């Protein structure tokens, strides 16, 4: 009997289908449920963007379950996709044929047929129906000149699972911005997330081998889809090599010249590849904090892959527990940065996430700009913080003393500690 090809798209899709049929994919409570339910109850429309397998379809189906005036267009279904491609206005006639209350239309994977957005706009403007739309690539929509319906539709972003969605957070009066636990998933630990990430389907599995195999299939699916979409078929080797190198550089200031030499493509092409990753929601771009700088500041962005499991699989790192022993500091920092970005989105806060590093080497891993103040955050994977570990924060506070009210060190410790008048050490569970 032949062994399955764990990196094939067919294997990935068959595994997703099988796991759904077996009920292994759990419909976890998500932070976005409440705002989506509010949109539905008010007869409004929403576009939910997010990388593949973050749970967009499961979330929407859960929020729309039981509705009698529901119409569904799963564009990952080839038959429905071809119908919409041939005649995008068919949806207008089908909605107009409905009798009674204007329907709620669920359009899944809308980037596959971006031409349908003109028909969606027409139906919304004429109040013939409301839409819940999902998509995994803003790039494909923009490339087709799609108007993302400003003023007509609410736009959300669904990320992999957050710490409160696992039930990992401790009650505390401190923390940077508190959010309550909404699940209690005891079978999946924070340490597991450093290896396998936080995609709901990966979390649902009970076997680490299955998790590793599905992550490998996920990365291959992404690679093939984007190569096909961007007409990069002649550059599959270059793009694949770039993905591996970029994943290994995740969370750093990438050396574009070095990446160019190692991947075999020009620096402008490397920049375009990063644009593809950003537009398909595979990386988070973190810009440097530059306001009123009195020191020479590094100005190149950092890129964090959206999920640690996907990052590790793309980097071809063995997905075993030994990974934490080898690279805990980097994985821990990556996880904290992603959680801060996700929580700001979940709480609908108008904050910016930056980093800070001077030409002399002083560095702060994360700077949260709230508009009126800035919150510098250093990230240390140990349980204790040494005085040398505070140098970057102290330098930042000295430089921006008028804007800094409180600074934090996120640790793997047991309890919060006050280190100085302005610096608090907080274990990640109390964030």
C-alpha positions as CSV (number, residue, x, y, z in Angstrom):
1,X,0.0,0.0,0.0
2,X,1.4,3.4,-1.0
3,X,2.0,6.0,1.7
4,X,-0.2,9.2,1.3
5,X,1.4,12.3,-0.2
6,X,1.1,14.6,2.8
7,X,2.1,17.7,0.8
8,X,-0.5,17.3,-1.9
9,X,-3.6,19.6,-2.2
10,X,-5.8,16.5,-2.7
11,X,-4.6,15.1,0.7
12,X,-5.1,18.5,2.4
13,X,-8.7,18.8,1.1
14,X,-9.5,15.2,1.8
15,X,-8.3,15.5,5.4
16,X,-10.4,18.7,6.0
17,X,-13.5,16.9,4.6
18,X,-12.8,13.7,6.6
19,X,-12.3,15.6,9.9
20,X,-15.5,17.6,9.4
21,X,-17.5,14.4,8.7
22,X,-16.0,12.7,11.8
23,X,-16.9,15.7,13.9
24,X,-13.3,16.2,14.9
25,X,-13.5,19.9,14.1
26,X,-15.0,21.6,17.0
27,X,-17.0,24.9,16.6
28,X,-15.1,26.8,19.3
29,X,-16.6,30.0,20.6
30,X,-14.8,32.9,18.9
31,X,-14.5,36.6,19.8
32,X,-16.0,37.6,16.5
33,X,-19.3,35.8,17.1
34,X,-20.9,38.7,19.0
35,X,-20.2,41.4,16.4
36,X,-21.3,39.1,13.5
37,X,-24.5,38.3,15.3
38,X,-25.2,42.0,15.9
39,X,-24.6,42.6,12.1
40,X,-27.1,39.9,11.3
41,X,-29.7,41.0,13.8
42,X,-29.6,44.6,12.3
43,X,-29.9,43.4,8.7
44,X,-26.5,44.8,7.9
45,X,-23.7,43.4,5.8
46,X,-20.2,42.3,6.6
47,X,-17.0,41.2,4.9
48,X,-14.8,38.8,7.0
49,X,-11.3,38.6,5.7
50,X,-8.7,36.1,7.1
51,X,-6.2,33.5,6.0
52,X,-7.3,30.0,5.0
53,X,-8.6,27.7,7.8
54,X,-8.9,30.4,10.5
55,X,-12.5,29.3,10.9
56,X,-14.4,31.9,8.8
57,X,-16.9,29.4,7.2
58,X,-17.5,27.6,10.6
59,X,-18.0,30.9,12.3
60,X,-20.5,32.3,9.8
61,X,-22.5,29.0,9.6
62,X,-22.8,29.0,13.4
63,X,-24.0,32.6,13.4
64,X,-26.5,32.0,10.6
65,X,-27.8,28.6,11.8
66,X,-31.6,28.4,12.0
67,X,-32.3,31.3,9.7
68,X,-35.1,30.6,7.2
69,X,-34.3,33.4,4.8
70,X,-30.8,32.3,4.1
71,X,-29.1,31.9,0.7
72,X,-25.7,30.3,0.4
73,X,-23.0,30.7,-2.3
74,X,-20.0,28.6,-1.4
75,X,-17.6,29.7,-4.2
76,X,-15.2,26.9,-3.4
77,X,-17.8,24.6,-5.0
78,X,-16.7,24.4,-8.7
79,X,-20.3,24.3,-10.0
80,X,-21.4,27.4,-8.1
81,X,-18.1,29.2,-8.9
82,X,-18.4,28.5,-12.6
83,X,-22.1,29.7,-12.6
84,X,-21.1,33.0,-11.0
85,X,-18.1,33.5,-13.3
86,X,-20.2,33.0,-16.4
87,X,-23.0,35.3,-15.2
88,X,-22.2,37.4,-12.0
89,X,-25.6,39.1,-12.3
90,X,-27.4,35.8,-11.8
91,X,-27.4,36.4,-8.1
92,X,-29.5,39.5,-8.6
93,X,-32.3,37.6,-10.4
94,X,-32.1,34.7,-7.9
95,X,-32.5,37.1,-4.9
96,X,-35.3,39.0,-6.7
97,X,-37.1,35.7,-7.1
98,X,-37.4,35.2,-3.4
99,X,-40.7,36.0,-1.8
100,X,-41.1,37.7,1.6
101,X,-38.4,39.2,3.8
102,X,-35.1,40.2,2.1
103,X,-32.7,37.3,2.5
104,X,-29.4,37.1,4.2
105,X,-26.8,35.9,1.6
106,X,-23.7,34.0,2.7
107,X,-21.0,34.4,0.0
108,X,-18.0,32.2,1.0
109,X,-14.5,32.7,-0.5
110,X,-15.6,35.7,-2.5
111,X,-12.1,36.4,-3.9
112,X,-12.6,33.4,-6.2
113,X,-15.2,35.4,-8.2
114,X,-14.5,39.1,-7.5
115,X,-16.7,40.2,-10.4
116,X,-19.7,39.4,-8.3
117,X,-19.1,42.4,-6.0
118,X,-20.9,44.7,-8.5
119,X,-24.1,42.6,-8.1
120,X,-23.6,42.6,-4.3
121,X,-23.4,46.4,-4.3
122,X,-26.6,46.6,-6.4
123,X,-28.5,44.4,-4.1
124,X,-27.3,46.2,-0.9
125,X,-28.1,49.6,-2.4
126,X,-31.6,48.5,-3.4
127,X,-32.1,46.9,0.1
128,X,-32.9,43.6,-1.6
129,X,-30.8,41.6,0.8
130,X,-27.9,41.7,3.3
131,X,-24.6,39.9,2.9
132,X,-22.1,38.0,5.0
133,X,-19.0,37.6,2.8
134,X,-15.7,35.8,3.5
135,X,-12.4,36.1,1.7
136,X,-8.8,35.1,2.1
137,X,-7.1,37.5,-0.3
138,X,-7.5,41.3,-0.4
139,X,-4.9,41.2,-3.2
140,X,-7.1,39.3,-5.6
141,X,-10.0,41.6,-4.9
142,X,-8.0,44.7,-5.4
143,X,-6.3,43.4,-8.6
144,X,-9.8,43.0,-10.2
145,X,-10.5,46.6,-9.2
146,X,-13.2,45.5,-6.7
147,X,-14.8,48.2,-4.6
148,X,-14.9,46.8,-1.1
149,X,-18.2,48.6,-0.6
150,X,-17.1,51.4,1.7
151,X,-20.0,52.7,3.8
152,X,-22.2,49.8,2.8
153,X,-20.4,46.9,4.6
154,X,-18.5,46.3,7.9
155,X,-15.1,44.8,7.4
156,X,-13.6,42.3,9.9
157,X,-10.5,40.2,10.2
158,X,-10.6,36.7,11.6
159,X,-7.3,35.5,13.0
160,X,-6.2,32.1,14.4
161,X,-7.4,31.5,17.9
162,X,-6.5,33.9,20.7
163,X,-5.4,33.1,24.2
164,X,-8.8,33.9,25.7
165,X,-10.4,31.6,23.1
166,X,-8.3,28.8,24.6
167,X,-9.1,29.8,28.2
168,X,-5.4,30.4,29.1
169,X,-5.7,33.8,30.7
170,X,-5.6,34.5,34.5
171,X,-7.9,37.0,36.2
172,X,-6.0,40.2,37.1
173,X,-6.5,43.9,37.7
174,X,-3.3,44.5,35.7
175,X,-2.5,43.7,32.1
176,X,-2.3,45.9,29.1
177,X,-5.8,45.3,27.8
178,X,-7.9,42.6,29.4
179,X,-10.2,40.2,27.6
180,X,-12.3,37.5,29.3
181,X,-11.8,33.7,28.6
182,X,-14.6,32.3,26.5
183,X,-13.5,28.6,26.2
184,X,-11.7,26.1,28.3
185,X,-9.6,23.9,26.0
186,X,-7.5,21.8,28.4
187,X,-6.2,19.4,25.8
188,X,-4.1,22.1,23.9
189,X,-1.4,23.9,25.7
190,X,0.5,27.2,25.1
191,X,3.6,25.1,24.5
192,X,1.8,23.2,21.8
193,X,0.8,26.5,20.1
194,X,4.5,27.5,19.9
195,X,5.0,24.4,17.7
196,X,1.7,23.8,15.9
197,X,0.2,27.3,16.0
198,X,-3.5,28.2,16.6
199,X,-5.5,27.3,13.5
200,X,-8.8,25.8,14.8
201,X,-8.5,22.6,12.7
202,X,-5.0,22.0,14.0
203,X,-6.2,22.6,17.6
204,X,-9.0,20.1,17.2
205,X,-6.7,17.2,16.4
206,X,-5.5,15.0,19.2
207,X,-2.4,13.5,17.4
208,X,0.8,15.6,16.8
209,X,1.6,13.6,13.7
210,X,-1.7,14.5,12.2
211,X,-1.1,18.2,13.1
212,X,2.3,18.1,11.4
213,X,1.0,16.4,8.3
214,X,-1.9,18.8,7.9
215,X,0.4,21.9,8.4
216,X,2.6,20.6,5.6
217,X,-0.4,20.1,3.4
218,X,-1.6,23.6,4.3
219,X,1.7,25.2,3.3
220,X,1.8,23.3,0.0
221,X,-1.8,24.3,-0.8
222,X,-1.0,28.0,-0.2
223,X,2.1,27.8,-2.4
224,X,0.3,26.2,-5.3
225,X,-2.7,28.5,-5.0
226,X,-0.7,31.7,-5.0
227,X,1.6,30.5,-7.8
228,X,-1.4,29.8,-9.9
229,X,-3.1,33.1,-9.0
230,X,0.0,35.3,-9.6
231,X,1.1,33.5,-12.8
232,X,4.4,32.6,-11.1
233,X,4.4,29.0,-12.5
234,X,7.9,29.6,-14.0
235,X,9.2,30.8,-10.6
236,X,7.8,28.0,-8.4
237,X,11.3,27.0,-7.2
238,X,12.3,30.6,-6.5
239,X,9.0,31.5,-4.7
240,X,9.1,28.3,-2.7
241,X,12.7,28.9,-1.6
242,X,11.8,32.5,-0.7
243,X,8.9,31.3,1.4
244,X,11.2,29.0,3.4
245,X,13.8,31.8,3.9
246,X,11.1,34.4,4.8
247,X,9.6,32.0,7.4
248,X,13.0,31.5,9.0
249,X,13.4,35.4,9.1
250,X,10.0,35.9,10.5
251,X,10.1,38.5,13.3
252,X,13.4,40.0,12.2
253,X,14.4,42.9,9.9
254,X,15.0,40.8,6.8
255,X,18.1,41.4,4.8
256,X,16.7,41.7,1.3
257,X,20.1,41.5,-0.4
258,X,20.8,38.2,1.4
259,X,17.4,36.8,0.6
260,X,17.9,37.8,-3.0
261,X,21.2,35.9,-3.2
262,X,19.9,32.8,-1.5
263,X,16.6,32.6,-3.4
264,X,18.0,33.5,-6.8
265,X,15.7,36.5,-7.6
266,X,16.2,40.2,-7.6
267,X,15.6,42.5,-4.6
268,X,12.6,44.2,-6.3
269,X,11.1,40.7,-6.8
270,X,11.7,39.9,-3.1
271,X,9.8,43.0,-2.2
272,X,6.9,42.0,-4.5
273,X,6.9,38.5,-2.9
274,X,6.5,40.2,0.5
275,X,3.6,42.2,-0.9
276,X,2.0,38.9,-1.9
277,X,2.4,37.5,1.6
278,X,1.0,40.7,3.1
279,X,-2.0,40.9,0.7
280,X,-2.9,37.2,1.2
281,X,-2.8,37.8,4.9
282,X,0.1,35.4,5.5
283,X,2.3,38.0,7.3
284,X,1.7,40.8,9.6
285,X,3.8,43.9,8.7
286,X,5.2,45.8,11.7
287,X,6.7,49.2,11.0
288,X,9.3,50.9,13.2
289,X,8.3,53.6,15.7
290,X,9.7,56.9,14.4
291,X,7.8,59.7,16.0
292,X,10.0,62.6,17.3
293,X,13.1,60.4,17.2
294,X,16.2,62.1,18.7
295,X,18.3,59.0,17.8
296,X,19.0,57.2,14.6
297,X,16.3,54.6,14.2
298,X,16.2,51.6,12.0
299,X,13.5,52.1,9.4
300,X,12.9,48.8,7.7
301,X,9.7,46.8,8.6
302,X,9.5,43.4,10.3
303,X,7.2,40.6,9.1
304,X,5.6,38.1,11.4
305,X,3.9,35.1,9.8
306,X,0.3,35.0,10.9
307,X,0.5,31.6,12.6
308,X,3.5,29.9,14.3
309,X,2.5,26.4,13.0
310,X,2.4,27.6,9.4
311,X,5.7,29.5,9.9
312,X,7.4,26.5,11.4
313,X,6.2,24.2,8.6
314,X,7.2,26.7,5.8
315,X,10.6,27.0,7.4
316,X,10.9,23.2,7.3
317,X,11.6,23.0,11.0
318,X,10.8,19.6,12.6
319,X,7.5,20.0,14.4
320,X,8.4,18.3,17.6
321,X,8.7,19.4,21.3
322,X,12.5,19.7,20.9
323,X,11.8,22.9,18.9
324,X,10.9,24.7,22.1
325,X,14.2,23.8,23.7
326,X,16.1,25.0,20.7
327,X,14.3,28.3,19.9
328,X,11.9,29.2,22.8
329,X,12.9,32.8,23.0
330,X,12.1,33.6,19.4
331,X,8.9,31.5,19.4
332,X,7.7,33.1,22.6
333,X,8.3,36.6,21.2
334,X,6.5,35.7,18.0
335,X,3.5,34.4,19.9
336,X,3.2,37.5,22.1
337,X,3.4,39.9,19.2
338,X,0.7,38.0,17.3
339,X,-1.5,37.9,20.4
340,X,-1.2,41.7,20.9
341,X,-2.0,42.3,17.2
342,X,-5.0,39.9,17.3
343,X,-6.3,41.3,20.6
344,X,-6.2,44.9,19.3
345,X,-8.3,43.7,16.4
346,X,-10.7,41.7,18.5
347,X,-11.3,44.7,20.8
348,X,-11.7,47.0,17.9
349,X,-9.0,49.4,19.2
350,X,-7.5,52.0,17.0
351,X,-4.0,51.2,18.1
352,X,-0.8,50.7,16.0
353,X,1.8,48.1,16.8
354,X,5.4,49.1,16.0
355,X,8.9,48.1,17.1
356,X,11.8,50.3,18.1
357,X,15.5,49.9,17.5
358,X,18.3,52.5,17.4
359,X,21.4,52.5,15.4
360,X,23.3,52.0,18.7
361,X,21.5,48.7,19.3
362,X,18.8,49.8,21.9
363,X,15.7,47.9,21.2
364,X,12.0,47.4,22.3
365,X,10.2,44.4,20.8
366,X,6.8,46.1,20.6
367,X,5.5,49.7,20.9
368,X,1.7,50.1,21.1
369,X,0.7,53.5,20.0
370,X,-2.7,54.4,21.4
371,X,-2.7,57.9,19.9
372,X,-2.4,59.8,23.1
373,X,0.3,57.6,24.8
374,X,2.7,54.8,23.8
375,X,3.1,51.5,25.6
376,X,6.6,50.0,25.2
377,X,6.6,46.2,25.7
378,X,9.7,44.0,26.0
379,X,9.3,40.2,25.6
380,X,11.4,37.8,27.6
381,X,10.8,34.0,27.5
382,X,12.3,33.4,31.0
383,X,10.6,33.7,34.3
384,X,12.9,36.4,35.7
385,X,14.0,39.7,34.3
386,X,17.6,40.9,34.8
387,X,18.6,44.6,34.9
388,X,20.3,44.2,31.5
389,X,17.0,43.1,30.1
390,X,15.6,46.5,30.9
391,X,18.1,48.6,29.0
392,X,16.0,48.9,25.9
393,X,12.8,49.9,27.8
394,X,14.8,52.4,29.9
395,X,16.3,54.0,26.8
396,X,12.8,54.2,25.2
397,X,11.3,55.7,28.3
398,X,14.1,58.3,28.5
399,X,13.6,59.2,24.8
400,X,9.8,59.4,24.9
401,X,9.2,60.2,28.6
402,X,6.3,62.6,27.8
403,X,4.3,59.9,26.1
404,X,5.1,56.8,28.3
405,X,2.9,56.3,31.3
406,X,3.6,52.6,31.8
407,X,6.0,50.0,30.3
408,X,5.8,46.2,30.4
409,X,8.0,43.1,30.2
410,X,6.0,40.0,29.2
411,X,7.6,36.9,30.7
412,X,6.9,33.2,31.4
413,X,6.8,33.9,35.1
414,X,4.2,33.0,37.7
415,X,3.0,36.4,39.0
416,X,3.2,40.1,38.0
417,X,6.0,42.2,39.6
418,X,6.6,45.9,39.7
419,X,10.2,46.4,38.6
420,X,10.5,50.2,38.6
421,X,8.1,53.2,38.8
422,X,7.2,52.7,35.2
423,X,8.0,49.1,34.3
424,X,5.8,46.1,35.3
425,X,6.7,42.5,34.6
426,X,3.6,40.5,33.5
427,X,3.5,36.8,32.8
428,X,1.9,36.1,29.4
429,X,-1.2,34.6,31.2
430,X,-1.9,38.0,32.7
431,X,-1.6,40.0,29.5
